[in-house]
Amino acid sequence: MLGHPLTILTAIVCGAAALGYRSAGEIGLGVLGELVGLLLGLLALQVGMLVGAVALRARVHKVVIGVGTRLADWTTPRRAVVLRAVPILLSVSVGPGRAPARMRMWGAAVCSAVLAIATAVAAAFAVSNGFTLGVAIACGATVAHAMVPRKLPGSTSTGWLVLNLPRLSGAQADQLEAAALVTATVDTVQEGDLARAAAMAAELADRYPKLRTATAARVLVLQAQGRYAEALLQAMAIAGDATQTPQEAAVSFAALASLAYATVESGQLDPELGMGTADQALENAETLGYPTHRLDGCRALRELVLGNTAKAILLARHAADTCDDRLGRADDLATLARAHMAAGDNKAARAALAEAEQVVPWWPRVADTRTRLDIG
């Protein structure tokens, strides 16, 4: 929900030019004010979303404080709270949970918009010098940009949520209706209760046989059981859905690529066929705008399968450091451990595996890696 950085930075530069100051010191104060205003606008949007979600009992999936190196995290099967090295930004991820999911999410988005607009107005009324003028310009530009309806593979603007959530229809409305059971299924997988998760997945198949979010939850259950080939078939069905939006397709192809590489690695799919499928899915995800940094774990697994251990280690380490989903992070750490093993460094592999076991010890690739290391 942070908006496109280049657009916001362009607004800052334009604002600096508009200040029209004569001295370098005045321009410097103006630009500093604009940087503060940018961060203030982003903070107001995220704080409003968090307060609204908590007040209305919407589902808060993730709260990330800061950017850079991970310092600490308080991650549970239901929520990730992460503290990073430079605490200048707040990132909140809100999704559908308990019914009525749509109105809870819409209310949280309205809270985000109201607090952000109020902050921008207050900044405008507080202008008294070059610094505060810079704050007002950048804060206003940031909030205005967030109010533009936009839905991208990696983010959705506050404006899109406010304007579009109440009038969703068709498959998107059905997805919100099914959200409670889908979310409960995912939570059960996160908790490691795979027998109960399988029963819930069967219920999803009965009640929502063609709904993409329900199918995605079933894919997760199969993957958690190590049934990669079966999961891959379901993922291919999602990616092949002709009715999905480009943004949904980008997410579908990214998931398909990662799963196809894992299926090849597990020996459940012929490498020649599987690598071609995975590579094409990865290319499709990138073409459709899926955030590049979120594909590092997928690329790491690809390099591991191809035997490029040095690249796999670099990509997997970066992916594990930046991923805030506990299952995804455990999987990236398993890839890192296996890459170290392939490179002949079992000491580093054990360190990476120990890190993975602190996150999700039962995840199939983590447990299988432990077996390989103990045998080795």
Secondary structure as a PSIPRED ss2 file (coil, helix, strand):
# PSIPRED VFORMAT (PSIPRED V4.0)

   1 M C   1.000  0.000  0.000
   2 L C   1.000  0.000  0.000
   3 G C   1.000  0.000  0.000
   4 H C   1.000  0.000  0.000
   5 P H   0.000  1.000  0.000
   6 L H   0.000  1.000  0.000
   7 T H   0.000  1.000  0.000
   8 I H   0.000  1.000  0.000
   9 L H   0.000  1.000  0.000
  10 T H   0.000  1.000  0.000
  11 A H   0.000  1.000  0.000
  12 I H   0.000  1.000  0.000
  13 V H   0.000  1.000  0.000
  14 C H   0.000  1.000  0.000
  15 G H   0.000  1.000  0.000
  16 A H   0.000  1.000  0.000
  17 A H   0.000  1.000  0.000
  18 A H   0.000  1.000  0.000
  19 L H   0.000  1.000  0.000
  20 G C   1.000  0.000  0.000
  21 Y C   1.000  0.000  0.000
  22 R C   1.000  0.000  0.000
  23 S C   1.000  0.000  0.000
  24 A H   0.000  1.000  0.000
  25 G H   0.000  1.000  0.000
  26 E H   0.000  1.000  0.000
  27 I H   0.000  1.000  0.000
  28 G H   0.000  1.000  0.000
  29 L H   0.000  1.000  0.000
  30 G H   0.000  1.000  0.000
  31 V H   0.000  1.000  0.000
  32 L H   0.000  1.000  0.000
  33 G H   0.000  1.000  0.000
  34 E H   0.000  1.000  0.000
  35 L H   0.000  1.000  0.000
  36 V H   0.000  1.000  0.000
  37 G H   0.000  1.000  0.000
  38 L H   0.000  1.000  0.000
  39 L H   0.000  1.000  0.000
  40 L H   0.000  1.000  0.000
  41 G H   0.000  1.000  0.000
  42 L H   0.000  1.000  0.000
  43 L H   0.000  1.000  0.000
  44 A H   0.000  1.000  0.000
  45 L H   0.000  1.000  0.000
  46 Q H   0.000  1.000  0.000
  47 V H   0.000  1.000  0.000
  48 G H   0.000  1.000  0.000
  49 M H   0.000  1.000  0.000
  50 L H   0.000  1.000  0.000
  51 V H   0.000  1.000  0.000
  52 G H   0.000  1.000  0.000
  53 A H   0.000  1.000  0.000
  54 V H   0.000  1.000  0.000
  55 A H   0.000  1.000  0.000
  56 L H   0.000  1.000  0.000
  57 R C   1.000  0.000  0.000
  58 A C   1.000  0.000  0.000
  59 R E   0.000  0.000  1.000
  60 V E   0.000  0.000  1.000
  61 H E   0.000  0.000  1.000
  62 K E   0.000  0.000  1.000
  63 V E   0.000  0.000  1.000
  64 V E   0.000  0.000  1.000
  65 I E   0.000  0.000  1.000
  66 G E   0.000  0.000  1.000
  67 V E   0.000  0.000  1.000
  68 G E   0.000  0.000  1.000
  69 T E   0.000  0.000  1.000
  70 R E   0.000  0.000  1.000
  71 L E   0.000  0.000  1.000
  72 A E   0.000  0.000  1.000
  73 D E   0.000  0.000  1.000
  74 W C   1.000  0.000  0.000
  75 T C   1.000  0.000  0.000
  76 T C   1.000  0.000  0.000
  77 P C   1.000  0.000  0.000
  78 R C   1.000  0.000  0.000
  79 R C   1.000  0.000  0.000
  80 A E   0.000  0.000  1.000
  81 V E   0.000  0.000  1.000
  82 V E   0.000  0.000  1.000
  83 L E   0.000  0.000  1.000
  84 R E   0.000  0.000  1.000
  85 A E   0.000  0.000  1.000
  86 V E   0.000  0.000  1.000
  87 P E   0.000  0.000  1.000
  88 I E   0.000  0.000  1.000
  89 L E   0.000  0.000  1.000
  90 L E   0.000  0.000  1.000
  91 S E   0.000  0.000  1.000
  92 V E   0.000  0.000  1.000
  93 S E   0.000  0.000  1.000
  94 V E   0.000  0.000  1.000
  95 G E   0.000  0.000  1.000
  96 P C   1.000  0.000  0.000
  97 G C   1.000  0.000  0.000
  98 R C   1.000  0.000  0.000
  99 A C   1.000  0.000  0.000
 100 P C   1.000  0.000  0.000
 101 A H   0.000  1.000  0.000
 102 R H   0.000  1.000  0.000
 103 M H   0.000  1.000  0.000
 104 R H   0.000  1.000  0.000
 105 M H   0.000  1.000  0.000
 106 W H   0.000  1.000  0.000
 107 G H   0.000  1.000  0.000
 108 A H   0.000  1.000  0.000
 109 A H   0.000  1.000  0.000
 110 V H   0.000  1.000  0.000
 111 C H   0.000  1.000  0.000
 112 S H   0.000  1.000  0.000
 113 A H   0.000  1.000  0.000
 114 V H   0.000  1.000  0.000
 115 L H   0.000  1.000  0.000
 116 A H   0.000  1.000  0.000
 117 I H   0.000  1.000  0.000
 118 A H   0.000  1.000  0.000
 119 T H   0.000  1.000  0.000
 120 A H   0.000  1.000  0.000
 121 V H   0.000  1.000  0.000
 122 A H   0.000  1.000  0.000
 123 A H   0.000  1.000  0.000
 124 A H   0.000  1.000  0.000
 125 F H   0.000  1.000  0.000
 126 A C   1.000  0.000  0.000
 127 V C   1.000  0.000  0.000
 128 S C   1.000  0.000  0.000
 129 N C   1.000  0.000  0.000
 130 G H   0.000  1.000  0.000
 131 F H   0.000  1.000  0.000
 132 T H   0.000  1.000  0.000
 133 L H   0.000  1.000  0.000
 134 G H   0.000  1.000  0.000
 135 V H   0.000  1.000  0.000
 136 A H   0.000  1.000  0.000
 137 I H   0.000  1.000  0.000
 138 A H   0.000  1.000  0.000
 139 C H   0.000  1.000  0.000
 140 G H   0.000  1.000  0.000
 141 A H   0.000  1.000  0.000
 142 T H   0.000  1.000  0.000
 143 V H   0.000  1.000  0.000
 144 A H   0.000  1.000  0.000
 145 H H   0.000  1.000  0.000
 146 A H   0.000  1.000  0.000
 147 M H   0.000  1.000  0.000
 148 V C   1.000  0.000  0.000
 149 P C   1.000  0.000  0.000
 150 R C   1.000  0.000  0.000
 151 K E   0.000  0.000  1.000
 152 L E   0.000  0.000  1.000
 153 P C   1.000  0.000  0.000
 154 G C   1.000  0.000  0.000
 155 S E   0.000  0.000  1.000
 156 T E   0.000  0.000  1.000
 157 S C   1.000  0.000  0.000
 158 T H   0.000  1.000  0.000
 159 G H   0.000  1.000  0.000
 160 W H   0.000  1.000  0.000
 161 L H   0.000  1.000  0.000
 162 V H   0.000  1.000  0.000
 163 L H   0.000  1.000  0.000
 164 N H   0.000  1.000  0.000
 165 L H   0.000  1.000  0.000
 166 P H   0.000  1.000  0.000
 167 R H   0.000  1.000  0.000
 168 L C   1.000  0.000  0.000
 169 S C   1.000  0.000  0.000
 170 G H   0.000  1.000  0.000
 171 A H   0.000  1.000  0.000
 172 Q H   0.000  1.000  0.000
 173 A H   0.000  1.000  0.000
 174 D H   0.000  1.000  0.000
 175 Q H   0.000  1.000  0.000
 176 L H   0.000  1.000  0.000
 177 E H   0.000  1.000  0.000
 178 A C   1.000  0.000  0.000
 179 A H   0.000  1.000  0.000
 180 A H   0.000  1.000  0.000
 181 L H   0.000  1.000  0.000
 182 V H   0.000  1.000  0.000
 183 T H   0.000  1.000  0.000
 184 A H   0.000  1.000  0.000
 185 T H   0.000  1.000  0.000
 186 V H   0.000  1.000  0.000
 187 D H   0.000  1.000  0.000
 188 T H   0.000  1.000  0.000
 189 V H   0.000  1.000  0.000
 190 Q H   0.000  1.000  0.000
 191 E C   1.000  0.000  0.000
 192 G C   1.000  0.000  0.000
 193 D C   1.000  0.000  0.000
 194 L H   0.000  1.000  0.000
 195 A H   0.000  1.000  0.000
 196 R H   0.000  1.000  0.000
 197 A H   0.000  1.000  0.000
 198 A H   0.000  1.000  0.000
 199 A H   0.000  1.000  0.000
 200 M H   0.000  1.000  0.000
 201 A H   0.000  1.000  0.000
 202 A H   0.000  1.000  0.000
 203 E H   0.000  1.000  0.000
 204 L H   0.000  1.000  0.000
 205 A H   0.000  1.000  0.000
 206 D H   0.000  1.000  0.000
 207 R H   0.000  1.000  0.000
 208 Y C   1.000  0.000  0.000
 209 P C   1.000  0.000  0.000
 210 K C   1.000  0.000  0.000
 211 L C   1.000  0.000  0.000
 212 R H   0.000  1.000  0.000
 213 T H   0.000  1.000  0.000
 214 A H   0.000  1.000  0.000
 215 T H   0.000  1.000  0.000
 216 A H   0.000  1.000  0.000
 217 A H   0.000  1.000  0.000
 218 R H   0.000  1.000  0.000
 219 V H   0.000  1.000  0.000
 220 L H   0.000  1.000  0.000
 221 V H   0.000  1.000  0.000
 222 L H   0.000  1.000  0.000
 223 Q H   0.000  1.000  0.000
 224 A H   0.000  1.000  0.000
 225 Q C   1.000  0.000  0.000
 226 G C   1.000  0.000  0.000
 227 R C   1.000  0.000  0.000
 228 Y H   0.000  1.000  0.000
 229 A H   0.000  1.000  0.000
 230 E H   0.000  1.000  0.000
 231 A H   0.000  1.000  0.000
 232 L H   0.000  1.000  0.000
 233 L H   0.000  1.000  0.000
 234 Q H   0.000  1.000  0.000
 235 A H   0.000  1.000  0.000
 236 M H   0.000  1.000  0.000
 237 A H   0.000  1.000  0.000
 238 I H   0.000  1.000  0.000
 239 A H   0.000  1.000  0.000
 240 G C   1.000  0.000  0.000
 241 D C   1.000  0.000  0.000
 242 A C   1.000  0.000  0.000
 243 T C   1.000  0.000  0.000
 244 Q C   1.000  0.000  0.000
 245 T C   1.000  0.000  0.000
 246 P H   0.000  1.000  0.000
 247 Q H   0.000  1.000  0.000
 248 E H   0.000  1.000  0.000
 249 A H   0.000  1.000  0.000
 250 A H   0.000  1.000  0.000
 251 V H   0.000  1.000  0.000
 252 S H   0.000  1.000  0.000
 253 F H   0.000  1.000  0.000
 254 A H   0.000  1.000  0.000
 255 A H   0.000  1.000  0.000
 256 L H   0.000  1.000  0.000
 257 A H   0.000  1.000  0.000
 258 S H   0.000  1.000  0.000
 259 L H   0.000  1.000  0.000
 260 A H   0.000  1.000  0.000
 261 Y H   0.000  1.000  0.000
 262 A H   0.000  1.000  0.000
 263 T H   0.000  1.000  0.000
 264 V H   0.000  1.000  0.000
 265 E H   0.000  1.000  0.000
 266 S C   1.000  0.000  0.000
 267 G C   1.000  0.000  0.000
 268 Q C   1.000  0.000  0.000
 269 L C   1.000  0.000  0.000
 270 D C   1.000  0.000  0.000
 271 P H   0.000  1.000  0.000
 272 E H   0.000  1.000  0.000
 273 L H   0.000  1.000  0.000
 274 G H   0.000  1.000  0.000
 275 M H   0.000  1.000  0.000
 276 G H   0.000  1.000  0.000
 277 T H   0.000  1.000  0.000
 278 A H   0.000  1.000  0.000
 279 D H   0.000  1.000  0.000
 280 Q H   0.000  1.000  0.000
 281 A H   0.000  1.000  0.000
 282 L H   0.000  1.000  0.000
 283 E H   0.000  1.000  0.000
 284 N H   0.000  1.000  0.000
 285 A H   0.000  1.000  0.000
 286 E H   0.000  1.000  0.000
 287 T H   0.000  1.000  0.000
 288 L C   1.000  0.000  0.000
 289 G C   1.000  0.000  0.000
 290 Y C   1.000  0.000  0.000
 291 P C   1.000  0.000  0.000
 292 T H   0.000  1.000  0.000
 293 H H   0.000  1.000  0.000
 294 R H   0.000  1.000  0.000
 295 L H   0.000  1.000  0.000
 296 D H   0.000  1.000  0.000
 297 G H   0.000  1.000  0.000
 298 C H   0.000  1.000  0.000
 299 R H   0.000  1.000  0.000
 300 A H   0.000  1.000  0.000
 301 L H   0.000  1.000  0.000
 302 R H   0.000  1.000  0.000
 303 E H   0.000  1.000  0.000
 304 L H   0.000  1.000  0.000
 305 V H   0.000  1.000  0.000
 306 L H   0.000  1.000  0.000
 307 G C   1.000  0.000  0.000
 308 N C   1.000  0.000  0.000
 309 T H   0.000  1.000  0.000
 310 A H   0.000  1.000  0.000
 311 K H   0.000  1.000  0.000
 312 A H   0.000  1.000  0.000
 313 I H   0.000  1.000  0.000
 314 L H   0.000  1.000  0.000
 315 L H   0.000  1.000  0.000
 316 A H   0.000  1.000  0.000
 317 R H   0.000  1.000  0.000
 318 H H   0.000  1.000  0.000
 319 A H   0.000  1.000  0.000
 320 A H   0.000  1.000  0.000
 321 D H   0.000  1.000  0.000
 322 T H   0.000  1.000  0.000
 323 C C   1.000  0.000  0.000
 324 D C   1.000  0.000  0.000
 325 D C   1.000  0.000  0.000
 326 R H   0.000  1.000  0.000
 327 L H   0.000  1.000  0.000
 328 G H   0.000  1.000  0.000
 329 R H   0.000  1.000  0.000
 330 A H   0.000  1.000  0.000
 331 D H   0.000  1.000  0.000
 332 D H   0.000  1.000  0.000
 333 L H   0.000  1.000  0.000
 334 A H   0.000  1.000  0.000
 335 T H   0.000  1.000  0.000
 336 L H   0.000  1.000  0.000
 337 A H   0.000  1.000  0.000
 338 R H   0.000  1.000  0.000
 339 A H   0.000  1.000  0.000
 340 H H   0.000  1.000  0.000
 341 M H   0.000  1.000  0.000
 342 A H   0.000  1.000  0.000
 343 A C   1.000  0.000  0.000
 344 G C   1.000  0.000  0.000
 345 D C   1.000  0.000  0.000
 346 N H   0.000  1.000  0.000
 347 K H   0.000  1.000  0.000
 348 A H   0.000  1.000  0.000
 349 A H   0.000  1.000  0.000
 350 R H   0.000  1.000  0.000
 351 A H   0.000  1.000  0.000
 352 A H   0.000  1.000  0.000
 353 L H   0.000  1.000  0.000
 354 A H   0.000  1.000  0.000
 355 E H   0.000  1.000  0.000
 356 A H   0.000  1.000  0.000
 357 E H   0.000  1.000  0.000
 358 Q H   0.000  1.000  0.000
 359 V H   0.000  1.000  0.000
 360 V C   1.000  0.000  0.000
 361 P C   1.000  0.000  0.000
 362 W C   1.000  0.000  0.000
 363 W C   1.000  0.000  0.000
 364 P H   0.000  1.000  0.000
 365 R H   0.000  1.000  0.000
 366 V H   0.000  1.000  0.000
 367 A H   0.000  1.000  0.000
 368 D H   0.000  1.000  0.000
 369 T H   0.000  1.000  0.000
 370 R H   0.000  1.000  0.000
 371 T H   0.000  1.000  0.000
 372 R H   0.000  1.000  0.000
 373 L H   0.000  1.000  0.000
 374 D H   0.000  1.000  0.000
 375 I H   0.000  1.000  0.000
 376 G C   1.000  0.000  0.000
